[in-house]
Amino acid sequence: MEDVIEILRSIHPEVDYELETGLIDKKIFDSFDIVTLVGELMDEFDVEITAEHMVPENFNSAEAIYDLIQSLQED
């Protein structure tokens, strides 16, 4: 989980990722941020994030992102 938060902080260091649950819904992350995030997550965790995974529920919080990574690593 800490690796995910570290990546998120590299994009927006001012956000409290332990508490924030609306990264997409509150427009904290824009489309460019998501593209950057997805690229870094795929490199760091050696997973493939496809278009079907690109839904707000998977990216609204650090926990949701961590859960997505975990499920992709299990596949």
Residue frames relative to the residue before (quaternion, step in Angstrom):
aa qw qx qy qz dx dy dz
M 1.0000 0.0000 0.0000 0.0000 0.00 0.00 0.00
E 0.6388 0.5440 -0.3303 0.4324 3.58 0.98 -0.83
D 0.6092 0.5479 -0.3517 0.4528 3.60 1.09 -0.66
V 0.6338 0.5177 -0.3233 0.4752 3.59 1.02 -0.79
I 0.6719 0.4899 -0.3010 0.4669 3.59 0.86 -0.91
E 0.6190 0.5418 -0.3445 0.4523 3.59 1.01 -0.70
I 0.6460 0.4996 -0.3104 0.4865 3.59 0.99 -0.84
L 0.6512 0.5136 -0.3160 0.4608 3.58 0.92 -0.90
R 0.6581 0.5148 -0.3083 0.4547 3.60 0.94 -0.84
S 0.6127 0.5456 -0.3576 0.4462 3.59 1.10 -0.57
I 0.6776 0.4643 -0.2827 0.4953 3.59 1.21 -0.46
H 0.7889 -0.0265 0.0559 0.6114 3.59 0.89 -0.98
P 0.1686 -0.8446 0.4999 0.0911 3.61 0.15 1.24
E 0.6287 0.5822 -0.3325 0.3940 3.61 1.16 -0.44
V 0.6022 0.5881 -0.3469 0.4137 3.61 1.24 -0.30
D 0.3469 -0.7005 0.5830 0.2215 3.58 -1.10 0.76
Y 0.1972 -0.8448 0.4899 0.0862 3.57 0.07 1.30
E 0.5657 0.5837 -0.3966 0.4266 3.59 1.18 -0.31
L 0.7771 0.3371 -0.1671 0.5046 3.60 1.11 -0.63
E 0.6264 0.5888 -0.3439 0.3776 3.60 1.05 -0.69
T 0.0546 -0.8089 0.5854 -0.0055 3.58 -0.88 1.01
G 0.7094 0.4347 -0.2635 0.4882 3.59 1.21 0.30
L 0.0929 0.8418 -0.5274 0.0680 3.58 0.95 0.79
I 0.7255 0.3643 -0.2211 0.5403 3.58 1.03 -0.76
D 0.6835 0.5153 -0.2974 0.4229 3.58 0.75 -1.05
K 0.7336 0.3882 -0.2235 0.5110 3.60 1.04 -0.74
K 0.4267 -0.7401 0.4192 0.3074 3.56 1.38 0.14
I 0.2403 0.7564 -0.5545 0.2504 3.57 1.03 0.83
F 0.7439 0.2562 -0.1447 0.6000 3.55 1.09 -0.82
D 0.2141 -0.7560 0.6035 0.1357 3.56 -0.93 0.92
S 0.7486 -0.4071 0.2589 0.4548 3.58 -1.26 0.04
F 0.6309 0.5231 -0.3425 0.4595 3.61 1.01 -0.71
D 0.6267 0.5327 -0.3290 0.4640 3.58 1.01 -0.81
I 0.6584 0.5119 -0.3095 0.4568 3.59 0.94 -0.86
V 0.6332 0.5179 -0.3326 0.4692 3.58 0.95 -0.84
T 0.6494 0.5087 -0.3055 0.4756 3.59 0.95 -0.89
L 0.6635 0.5193 -0.2934 0.4517 3.57 0.89 -1.00
V 0.6700 0.5021 -0.3056 0.4535 3.58 0.81 -0.98
G 0.6482 0.5198 -0.3198 0.4554 3.59 0.93 -0.84
E 0.6848 0.4805 -0.2843 0.4683 3.56 0.91 -0.91
L 0.6394 0.5206 -0.3263 0.4623 3.59 1.01 -0.77
M 0.6604 0.5040 -0.3153 0.4589 3.59 0.93 -0.88
D 0.6615 0.4965 -0.3080 0.4703 3.60 1.00 -0.79
E 0.7048 0.4917 -0.2684 0.4352 3.57 0.82 -1.03
F 0.8137 0.2869 -0.1174 0.4918 3.59 0.86 -0.97
D 0.3657 -0.7620 0.4657 0.2621 3.60 1.32 0.05
V 0.4603 0.6264 -0.4808 0.4057 3.55 0.80 1.13
E 0.3391 -0.7074 0.5718 0.2400 3.56 -1.29 0.28
I 0.1361 -0.7711 0.6203 0.0450 3.54 -0.66 1.17
T 0.1336 -0.8250 0.5484 0.0281 3.55 -0.45 1.25
A 0.7443 -0.4062 0.2935 0.4414 3.55 -1.35 0.09
E 0.6322 0.5503 -0.3405 0.4261 3.61 1.01 -0.70
H 0.6616 0.4962 -0.2990 0.4761 3.59 1.21 -0.48
M 0.6028 0.6079 -0.3344 0.3940 3.57 1.27 -0.43
V 0.3527 0.6876 -0.5427 0.3291 3.54 0.43 1.31
P 0.6417 -0.5687 0.3420 0.3845 3.61 -1.01 0.71
E 0.6097 0.5839 -0.3587 0.3984 3.60 0.97 -0.78
N 0.6861 0.4864 -0.2836 0.4607 3.60 1.09 -0.64
F 0.7879 0.3297 -0.1434 0.4999 3.60 1.20 -0.41
N 0.4557 0.7165 -0.4342 0.3008 3.63 1.21 0.17
S 0.8028 0.0944 -0.0471 0.5868 3.61 1.17 -0.41
A 0.6412 -0.5030 0.4069 0.4127 3.53 -1.29 0.33
E 0.6387 0.5356 -0.3244 0.4472 3.57 1.00 -0.79
A 0.6521 0.5046 -0.3146 0.4704 3.61 0.96 -0.84
I 0.6438 0.5073 -0.3171 0.4771 3.58 1.00 -0.80
Y 0.6393 0.5219 -0.3149 0.4687 3.57 0.97 -0.86
D 0.6514 0.5109 -0.3117 0.4664 3.59 0.94 -0.86
L 0.6247 0.5292 -0.3325 0.4680 3.59 1.02 -0.80
I 0.6587 0.5057 -0.3072 0.4648 3.58 0.87 -0.95
Q 0.6458 0.5270 -0.3174 0.4522 3.58 0.93 -0.89
S 0.6855 0.4767 -0.2954 0.4642 3.59 0.88 -0.90
L 0.6529 0.5025 -0.3226 0.4660 3.60 1.03 -0.69
Q 0.6508 0.5051 -0.3227 0.4660 3.59 1.04 -0.65
E 0.6345 0.5333 -0.3283 0.4530 3.59 1.15 -0.51
D 0.6201 0.5761 -0.3357 0.4135 3.59 1.15 -0.60
